Amino acid sequence: MWTKELFGTDVYHLVSAFIIYSMLGWLVESIYMSFCNRRLTNRGFAKSPFCPIYGFGAVIGYLVLCPLRTDLFRLYLTGAVMATVFEFLVGKLMLRLFGEVWWDYNNKPCNYKGIVCLESTVAWGFYAVIIIVFLHSRVMDFIDSWSFSMGSRICTLILGVVTVDYIIQLMNVLHIDISEQKERLIDRYHEFKTRWY
């Protein structure tokens, strides 16, 4: 699986870059919001330092925008528009699934329904330039500095921890009692065991 090629690179590099950008996005967002709120603020949905919207945005953005890397003006504009559309679509999906968006731009000038705003659009353009022109090659060098076997184990571990963390947080948001689900699974296991053994 790790060596299968997608979009001109292997799954291992795509997944590793996704993890790194998700963690970097969480770090930048948490520092910025901690500064704005004047107190430590975790900007992730879950407890782990991970914001997958940044991971998906950066990896997809890189794959689409890489051909524009020599034209900074077009790169900036296309990156700003693409990221804003992506943020809007994720926000609408969250509204449909959870009834709320986990960010709020209502107090920002030039916002649309609190989901997107001009300030963020301007920032997304700069992020696109930074990622495509400066950061992505360094991220790839960092990934290549690890052996494949060690890197793939680290990726599997991180994704496992994040998946469990997100499942627990989703269960909390959806008001699903974890202990009740655990008991139900144990009961089903015992039913299965008595039926087949």
Accessible surface in RSA format (square Angstrom, percent):
REM  Atomic radii and reference values for relative SASA: ProtOr
REM  Chains: A
REM  Algorithm: Lee & Richards
REM  Probe-radius: 1.40
REM  Slices: 20
REM RES _ NUM      All-atoms   Total-Side   Main-Chain    Non-polar    All polar
REM                ABS   REL    ABS   REL    ABS   REL    ABS   REL    ABS   REL
RES MET A   1   160.81  83.3 110.01  72.8  50.80 120.9  79.66  67.7  81.15 107.5
RES TRP A   2    46.18  18.5  45.17  21.9   1.00   2.4  28.02  14.9  18.16  29.5
RES THR A   3   105.42  75.0  87.73  88.9  17.69  42.2  59.13  79.4  46.29  70.0
RES LYS A   4   133.03  64.9 122.51  75.2  10.51  25.0  75.57  68.0  57.45  61.2
RES GLU A   5   123.86  71.1 103.63  78.4  20.24  48.2  29.23  56.5  94.64  77.3
RES LEU A   6    75.31  41.9  72.01  51.5   3.29   8.3  75.31  52.9   0.00   0.0
RES PHE A   7   152.01  76.1 112.36  69.6  39.65 103.2 127.47  77.3  24.54  70.2
RES GLY A   8    68.19  84.1   0.00   N/A  68.19  84.1  28.98  79.5  39.22  87.8
RES THR A   9    38.59  27.4  31.69  32.1   6.90  16.5  26.97  36.2  11.62  17.6
RES ASP A  10    40.23  28.2  38.12  37.9   2.11   5.0   9.84  23.2  30.38  30.3
RES VAL A  11    17.31  11.4  17.29  15.7   0.02   0.1  17.31  15.0   0.00   0.0
RES TYR A  12    10.97   5.1  10.97   6.2   0.00   0.0   8.27   6.2   2.70   3.3
RES HIS A  13    31.38  17.2  31.38  21.8   0.00   0.0  27.30  28.1   4.08   4.8
RES LEU A  14    22.86  12.7  21.74  15.6   1.12   2.8  22.07  15.5   0.79   2.1
RES VAL A  15    29.43  19.4  28.02  25.4   1.41   3.4  29.43  25.6   0.00   0.0
RES SER A  16     7.76   6.6   6.36   8.5   1.40   3.2   6.66  14.2   1.10   1.5
RES ALA A  17     0.75   0.7   0.75   1.2   0.00   0.0   0.75   1.1   0.00   0.0
RES PHE A  18    30.72  15.4  30.72  19.0   0.00   0.0  30.72  18.6   0.00   0.0
RES ILE A  19     6.45   3.7   6.45   4.8   0.00   0.0   6.45   4.6   0.00   0.0
RES ILE A  20    32.74  18.6  30.98  23.1   1.77   4.3  32.56  23.4   0.18   0.5
RES TYR A  21     6.71   3.1   5.30   3.0   1.41   3.7   5.37   4.0   1.33   1.6
RES SER A  22     0.00   0.0   0.00   0.0   0.00   0.0   0.00   0.0   0.00   0.0
RES MET A  23    70.95  36.7  68.37  45.2   2.58   6.1  58.38  49.6  12.56  16.6
RES LEU A  24    63.90  35.6  63.24  45.2   0.65   1.6  63.73  44.8   0.17   0.4
RES GLY A  25     7.54   9.3   0.00   N/A   7.54   9.3   6.56  18.0   0.98   2.2
RES TRP A  26    53.35  21.4  53.35  25.8   0.00   0.0  53.35  28.4   0.00   0.0
RES LEU A  27    81.09  45.2  81.09  58.0   0.00   0.0  81.09  56.9   0.00   0.0
RES VAL A  28    71.93  47.3  69.22  62.7   2.71   6.5  70.97  61.7   0.95   2.6
RES GLU A  29    36.02  20.7  34.51  26.1   1.52   3.6   5.28  10.2  30.74  25.1
RES SER A  30     9.05   7.6   8.91  11.9   0.15   0.3   9.05  19.3   0.00   0.0
RES ILE A  31   109.32  62.2 105.04  78.3   4.27  10.3 108.18  77.9   1.14   3.1
RES TYR A  32    96.50  45.1  92.33  52.5   4.17  10.8  86.01  64.6  10.48  12.9
RES MET A  33    42.74  22.1  42.74  28.3   0.00   0.0  33.47  28.5   9.27  12.3
RES SER A  34    19.81  16.7  16.31  21.8   3.51   8.1  13.88  29.6   5.93   8.3
RES PHE A  35   165.14  82.6 149.85  92.8  15.29  39.8 158.22  95.9   6.92  19.8
RES CYS A  36    57.09  43.2  31.04  34.6  26.05  61.2  20.23  51.2  36.86  39.7
RES ASN A  37    57.52  39.7  35.63  34.4  21.89  52.7  10.73  25.8  46.80  45.2
RES ARG A  38   216.87  91.1 180.60  92.1  36.27  86.4  72.08  98.5 144.79  87.7
RES ARG A  39   160.09  67.2 147.46  75.2  12.62  30.1  67.65  92.5  92.43  56.0
RES LEU A  40   169.10  94.2 148.55 106.3  20.55  51.7 148.86 104.5  20.24  54.5
RES THR A  41    23.91  17.0  16.44  16.7   7.47  17.8  19.69  26.4   4.22   6.4
RES ASN A  42    74.42  51.3  46.86  45.3  27.57  66.4  31.48  75.8  42.94  41.5
RES ARG A  43    65.88  27.7  46.15  23.5  19.73  47.0   2.66   3.6  63.22  38.3
RES GLY A  44    13.94  17.2   0.00   N/A  13.94  17.2   0.30   0.8  13.64  30.5
RES PHE A  45    45.33  22.7  16.99  10.5  28.34  73.8  25.33  15.4  20.00  57.2
RES ALA A  46     3.06   2.8   0.00   0.0   3.06   7.0   1.06   1.5   2.01   5.3
RES LYS A  47   160.19  78.1 139.47  85.6  20.71  49.3  84.76  76.3  75.42  80.3
RES SER A  48    13.99  11.8   8.41  11.2   5.58  12.8  13.89  29.6   0.11   0.1
RES PRO A  49    55.71  40.6  55.53  50.6   0.18   0.6  55.58  45.9   0.13   0.8
RES PHE A  50     4.15   2.1   4.10   2.5   0.05   0.1   4.10   2.5   0.05   0.2
RES CYS A  51    10.58   8.0   9.12  10.2   1.46   3.4   2.57   6.5   8.00   8.6
RES PRO A  52    36.16  26.4  36.16  33.0   0.00   0.0  36.16  29.9   0.00   0.0
RES ILE A  53    50.79  28.9  43.72  32.6   7.07  17.0  47.23  34.0   3.56   9.7
RES TYR A  54    46.56  21.7  41.94  23.9   4.62  12.0  35.86  26.9  10.70  13.2
RES GLY A  55     0.00   0.0   0.00   N/A   0.00   0.0   0.00   0.0   0.00   0.0
RES PHE A  56   105.56  52.8 105.24  65.2   0.32   0.8 105.56  64.0   0.00   0.0
RES GLY A  57    26.06  32.1   0.00   N/A  26.06  32.1  18.10  49.7   7.96  17.8
RES ALA A  58     9.52   8.8   3.18   4.9   6.34  14.4   7.47  10.5   2.05   5.4
RES VAL A  59    17.49  11.5  17.09  15.5   0.40   1.0  17.41  15.1   0.08   0.2
RES ILE A  60    79.03  45.0  78.84  58.7   0.19   0.5  79.03  56.9   0.00   0.0
RES GLY A  61     8.52  10.5   0.00   N/A   8.52  10.5   8.30  22.8   0.22   0.5
RES TYR A  62    48.00  22.4  47.63  27.1   0.36   0.9  21.11  15.9  26.89  33.1
RES LEU A  63    51.36  28.6  29.29  21.0  22.08  55.5  31.27  22.0  20.09  54.1
RES VAL A  64    82.73  54.4  65.94  59.7  16.79  40.5  71.66  62.3  11.08  30.0
RES LEU A  65     5.09   2.8   5.09   3.6   0.00   0.0   5.09   3.6   0.00   0.0
RES CYS A  66    21.10  16.0  20.82  23.2   0.28   0.6   7.24  18.3  13.86  14.9
RES PRO A  67   108.07  78.8  72.70  66.3  35.38 128.6  85.35  70.5  22.72 141.2
RES LEU A  68    27.34  15.2  26.08  18.7   1.27   3.2  27.34  19.2   0.00   0.0
RES ARG A  69   121.65  51.1 113.63  57.9   8.02  19.1  30.02  41.0  91.63  55.5
RES THR A  70   129.69  92.2  95.29  96.6  34.39  82.0  76.32 102.5  53.37  80.7
RES ASP A  71    52.67  36.9  48.07  47.8   4.60  10.9  22.68  53.4  30.00  29.9
RES LEU A  72    95.14  53.0  89.91  64.3   5.23  13.2  90.08  63.3   5.06  13.6
RES PHE A  73   140.68  70.4 132.91  82.3   7.76  20.2 137.67  83.5   3.01   8.6
RES ARG A  74   133.31  56.0 132.51  67.5   0.80   1.9  42.61  58.2  90.70  55.0
RES LEU A  75     0.00   0.0   0.00   0.0   0.00   0.0   0.00   0.0   0.00   0.0
RES TYR A  76    48.33  22.6  48.33  27.5   0.00   0.0  41.08  30.9   7.25   8.9
RES LEU A  77    83.75  46.6  83.46  59.7   0.29   0.7  83.75  58.8   0.00   0.0
RES THR A  78    49.40  35.1  44.25  44.9   5.15  12.3  33.03  44.4  16.38  24.8
RES GLY A  79     2.21   2.7   0.00   N/A   2.21   2.7   0.85   2.3   1.36   3.0
RES ALA A  80     4.77   4.4   4.77   7.4   0.00   0.0   4.77   6.7   0.00   0.0
RES VAL A  81    90.92  59.8  89.11  80.7   1.81   4.4  90.91  79.0   0.01   0.0
RES MET A  82    55.81  28.9  49.78  32.9   6.03  14.4  48.70  41.4   7.11   9.4
RES ALA A  83    29.84  27.4  23.09  35.6   6.74  15.3  28.05  39.5   1.79   4.7
RES THR A  84    24.22  17.2  24.22  24.6   0.00   0.0  24.22  32.5   0.00   0.0
RES VAL A  85    77.31  50.9  75.47  68.3   1.85   4.5  77.31  67.2   0.00   0.0
RES PHE A  86    59.21  29.6  57.30  35.5   1.92   5.0  59.13  35.8   0.08   0.2
RES GLU A  87     9.58   5.5   9.58   7.2   0.00   0.0   3.02   5.8   6.56   5.4
RES PHE A  88    55.48  27.8  55.48  34.4   0.00   0.0  55.48  33.6   0.00   0.0
RES LEU A  89   105.90  59.0 100.91  72.2   4.99  12.6 101.43  71.2   4.47  12.0
RES VAL A  90    34.06  22.4  33.05  29.9   1.02   2.5  33.95  29.5   0.12   0.3
RES GLY A  91     0.00   0.0   0.00   N/A   0.00   0.0   0.00   0.0   0.00   0.0
RES LYS A  92    80.98  39.5  76.09  46.7   4.89  11.6  47.66  42.9  33.33  35.5
RES LEU A  93    99.46  55.4  94.54  67.6   4.92  12.4  98.50  69.2   0.96   2.6
RES MET A  94    15.07   7.8  15.07  10.0   0.00   0.0  12.58  10.7   2.48   3.3
RES LEU A  95    70.54  39.3  61.33  43.9   9.21  23.1  61.58  43.3   8.95  24.1
RES ARG A  96   206.99  86.9 172.26  87.8  34.73  82.7  59.46  81.3 147.54  89.4
RES LEU A  97   107.27  59.7  82.76  59.2  24.51  61.6  84.93  59.6  22.34  60.1
RES PHE A  98    51.42  25.7  22.51  13.9  28.91  75.2  28.96  17.6  22.46  64.3
RES GLY A  99    58.54  72.2   0.00   N/A  58.54  72.2  29.83  81.9  28.71  64.3
RES GLU A 100    87.80  50.4  84.78  64.1   3.02   7.2  25.45  49.2  62.35  50.9
RES VAL A 101    29.96  19.7   9.84   8.9  20.13  48.5   9.84   8.5  20.13  54.6
RES TRP A 102    78.58  31.5  58.99  28.6  19.60  46.0  63.18  33.7  15.40  25.0
RES TRP A 103    35.94  14.4  26.62  12.9   9.33  21.9  32.18  17.2   3.76   6.1
RES ASP A 104    95.38  66.8  73.08  72.7  22.30  52.7  33.85  79.7  61.54  61.4
RES TYR A 105    32.47  15.2  32.47  18.5   0.00   0.0  18.85  14.2  13.61  16.8
RES ASN A 106    96.54  66.6  76.51  73.9  20.03  48.2  25.27  60.8  71.27  68.9
RES ASN A 107   131.98  91.0  94.30  91.1  37.67  90.7  48.39 116.5  83.58  80.8
RES LYS A 108    50.49  24.6  46.68  28.6   3.81   9.1  23.31  21.0  27.18  29.0
RES PRO A 109   101.80  74.2  88.88  81.0  12.92  47.0 100.78  83.2   1.02   6.3
RES CYS A 110    94.20  71.3  58.84  65.6  35.36  83.1  27.20  68.9  67.00  72.2
RES ASN A 111    50.00  34.5  22.19  21.4  27.82  67.0   1.21   2.9  48.79  47.2
RES TYR A 112   113.53  53.0 111.92  63.7   1.61   4.2  82.46  62.0  31.07  38.3
RES LYS A 113   131.90  64.3  97.56  59.9  34.34  81.8  69.29  62.4  62.61  66.7
RES GLY A 114     3.34   4.1   0.00   N/A   3.34   4.1   2.04   5.6   1.29   2.9
RES ILE A 115     2.67   1.5   2.67   2.0   0.00   0.0   2.67   1.9   0.00   0.0
RES VAL A 116    16.78  11.0  16.78  15.2   0.00   0.0  16.78  14.6   0.00   0.0
RES CYS A 117     4.75   3.6   0.33   0.4   4.41  10.4   4.26  10.8   0.49   0.5
RES LEU A 118    98.75  55.0  94.26  67.4   4.48  11.3  97.59  68.5   1.16   3.1
RES GLU A 119    81.19  46.6  71.25  53.9   9.93  23.6  42.56  82.3  38.62  31.5
RES SER A 120    15.01  12.7  12.68  16.9   2.33   5.4   2.93   6.2  12.08  16.9
RES THR A 121    29.89  21.3  29.89  30.3   0.00   0.0  24.45  32.8   5.44   8.2
RES VAL A 122    64.17  42.2  62.91  57.0   1.26   3.0  64.17  55.8   0.00   0.0
RES ALA A 123    36.50  33.6  31.39  48.4   5.11  11.6  36.17  50.9   0.33   0.9
RES TRP A 124    36.55  14.7  34.51  16.7   2.03   4.8  34.56  18.4   1.98   3.2
RES GLY A 125     0.00   0.0   0.00   N/A   0.00   0.0   0.00   0.0   0.00   0.0
RES PHE A 126   117.85  59.0 117.77  72.9   0.09   0.2 117.80  71.4   0.06   0.2
RES TYR A 127    80.50  37.6  80.32  45.7   0.18   0.5  55.43  41.7  25.08  30.9
RES ALA A 128    10.67   9.8   4.34   6.7   6.32  14.4  10.24  14.4   0.42   1.1
RES VAL A 129    23.14  15.2  23.14  21.0   0.00   0.0  23.14  20.1   0.00   0.0
RES ILE A 130    81.45  46.3  81.45  60.7   0.00   0.0  81.45  58.6   0.00   0.0
RES ILE A 131    28.89  16.4  28.89  21.5   0.00   0.0  28.89  20.8   0.00   0.0
RES ILE A 132    12.47   7.1   1.85   1.4  10.62  25.6   1.85   1.3  10.62  28.8
RES VAL A 133    55.46  36.5  30.06  27.2  25.40  61.2  33.27  28.9  22.19  60.2
RES PHE A 134   114.13  57.1 113.74  70.4   0.39   1.0 114.13  69.2   0.00   0.0
RES LEU A 135    51.97  28.9  51.23  36.6   0.74   1.9  51.97  36.5   0.00   0.0
RES HIS A 136    15.15   8.3  15.11  10.5   0.04   0.1   9.82  10.1   5.34   6.2
RES SER A 137    66.55  56.2  57.80  77.1   8.75  20.2  50.21 106.9  16.33  22.9
RES ARG A 138   148.40  62.3 142.85  72.8   5.55  13.2  57.69  78.8  90.70  55.0
RES VAL A 139     6.87   4.5   5.05   4.6   1.82   4.4   6.87   6.0   0.00   0.0
RES MET A 140    37.13  19.2  37.13  24.6   0.00   0.0  29.67  25.2   7.46   9.9
RES ASP A 141    97.29  68.2  90.13  89.7   7.17  16.9  28.26  66.5  69.03  68.8
RES PHE A 142   109.38  54.7 103.90  64.4   5.49  14.3 108.88  66.0   0.50   1.4
RES ILE A 143     5.39   3.1   2.74   2.0   2.64   6.4   5.17   3.7   0.22   0.6
RES ASP A 144    90.71  63.5  64.09  63.8  26.61  62.9  29.44  69.3  61.27  61.1
RES SER A 145    86.29  72.9  42.90  57.3  43.39  99.9  47.79 101.8  38.49  53.9
RES TRP A 146   106.23  42.6  93.94  45.5  12.29  28.9  95.84  51.1  10.39  16.9
RES SER A 147    67.56  57.1  48.55  64.8  19.01  43.8  53.28 113.5  14.28  20.0
RES PHE A 148    95.16  47.6  86.04  53.3   9.11  23.7  87.21  52.9   7.94  22.7
RES SER A 149    59.26  50.1  54.31  72.5   4.95  11.4  38.91  82.9  20.35  28.5
RES MET A 150    83.21  43.1  83.21  55.1   0.00   0.0  69.74  59.3  13.47  17.8
RES GLY A 151     6.23   7.7   0.00   N/A   6.23   7.7   5.82  16.0   0.42   0.9
RES SER A 152    12.55  10.6  12.11  16.2   0.44   1.0   2.45   5.2  10.10  14.1
RES ARG A 153   147.72  62.0 140.06  71.4   7.66  18.2  70.87  96.9  76.85  46.6
RES ILE A 154    57.31  32.6  56.25  41.9   1.07   2.6  57.31  41.3   0.00   0.0
RES CYS A 155     7.47   5.6   7.47   8.3   0.00   0.0   0.00   0.0   7.47   8.1
RES THR A 156    81.11  57.7  75.33  76.4   5.78  13.8  68.88  92.5  12.23  18.5
RES LEU A 157   120.10  66.9 113.75  81.4   6.36  16.0 119.61  84.0   0.49   1.3
RES ILE A 158    42.69  24.3  39.93  29.7   2.76   6.7  42.69  30.7   0.00   0.0
RES LEU A 159    54.03  30.1  53.51  38.3   0.52   1.3  53.85  37.8   0.19   0.5
RES GLY A 160    35.54  43.8   0.00   N/A  35.54  43.8  34.35  94.3   1.19   2.7
RES VAL A 161    83.73  55.1  78.28  70.9   5.45  13.1  82.25  71.5   1.48   4.0
RES VAL A 162    15.96  10.5  15.96  14.5   0.00   0.0  15.96  13.9   0.00   0.0
RES THR A 163    72.12  51.3  67.57  68.5   4.56  10.9  49.16  66.0  22.96  34.7
RES VAL A 164    89.16  58.7  88.35  80.0   0.80   1.9  89.11  77.4   0.05   0.1
RES ASP A 165    17.38  12.2  14.27  14.2   3.10   7.3  11.28  26.6   6.10   6.1
RES TYR A 166    37.65  17.6  37.65  21.4   0.00   0.0  36.64  27.5   1.01   1.3
RES ILE A 167    89.12  50.7  88.34  65.8   0.78   1.9  89.01  64.1   0.11   0.3
RES ILE A 168    68.55  39.0  68.55  51.1   0.00   0.0  68.55  49.4   0.00   0.0
RES GLN A 169    26.10  14.6  26.10  19.1   0.00   0.0   0.31   0.7  25.79  19.6
RES LEU A 170    58.43  32.5  58.43  41.8   0.00   0.0  58.43  41.0   0.00   0.0
RES MET A 171    33.74  17.5  33.24  22.0   0.50   1.2  22.01  18.7  11.73  15.5
RES ASN A 172    76.46  52.7  63.73  61.6  12.73  30.6  25.65  61.7  50.81  49.1
RES VAL A 173    51.41  33.8  35.23  31.9  16.18  39.0  42.40  36.8   9.01  24.4
RES LEU A 174    90.07  50.2  69.54  49.7  20.53  51.6  72.95  51.2  17.12  46.1
RES HIS A 175   167.04  91.3 133.25  92.6  33.80  86.5  98.44 101.4  68.61  79.8
RES ILE A 176    64.39  36.6  55.65  41.5   8.74  21.1  59.58  42.9   4.81  13.0
RES ASP A 177    78.15  54.7  65.07  64.8  13.08  30.9  29.77  70.1  48.38  48.2
RES ILE A 178    72.46  41.2  69.61  51.9   2.85   6.9  69.61  50.1   2.85   7.7
RES SER A 179    61.93  52.3  57.82  77.2   4.11   9.5  42.56  90.6  19.37  27.1
RES GLU A 180    84.45  48.5  80.69  61.0   3.76   9.0  29.18  56.4  55.27  45.1
RES GLN A 181    50.50  28.2  50.50  36.9   0.00   0.0  13.19  28.1  37.31  28.3
RES LYS A 182   129.60  63.2 126.17  77.4   3.42   8.1  71.99  64.8  57.60  61.4
RES GLU A 183   109.78  63.0 108.61  82.2   1.17   2.8  36.06  69.7  73.73  60.2
RES ARG A 184   103.95  43.6 100.17  51.1   3.78   9.0  29.15  39.8  74.80  45.3
RES LEU A 185   118.39  65.9 114.07  81.6   4.32  10.9 114.38  80.3   4.01  10.8
RES ILE A 186    77.57  44.1  75.82  56.5   1.75   4.2  77.55  55.8   0.02   0.1
RES ASP A 187    82.88  58.1  80.32  79.9   2.56   6.1  19.86  46.7  63.02  62.9
RES ARG A 188   145.89  61.3 141.10  71.9   4.78  11.4  45.85  62.7 100.04  60.6
RES TYR A 189   122.20  57.1 115.95  66.0   6.25  16.3  90.86  68.3  31.34  38.6
RES HIS A 190    93.82  51.3  93.33  64.9   0.50   1.3  65.72  67.7  28.10  32.7
RES GLU A 191    98.43  56.5  93.31  70.6   5.12  12.2  38.23  73.9  60.20  49.2
RES PHE A 192   106.82  53.4 105.14  65.1   1.68   4.4 106.48  64.6   0.34   1.0
RES LYS A 193    90.85  44.3  90.58  55.6   0.27   0.6  43.52  39.2  47.33  50.4
RES THR A 194   108.62  77.3  84.52  85.7  24.09  57.4  76.19 102.3  32.43  49.0
RES ARG A 195   168.72  70.8 135.22  68.9  33.50  79.8  54.47  74.4 114.26  69.2
RES TRP A 196   166.20  66.7 137.97  66.8  28.23  66.3 138.61  73.9  27.59  44.8
RES TYR A 197   195.47  91.3 133.60  76.0  61.87 161.0 123.41  92.7  72.07  88.8
END  Absolute sums over single chains surface
CHAIN  1 A    12961.4      11205.9       1755.5       8869.5       4091.9
END  Absolute sums over all chains
TOTAL         12961.4      11205.9       1755.5       8869.5       4091.9
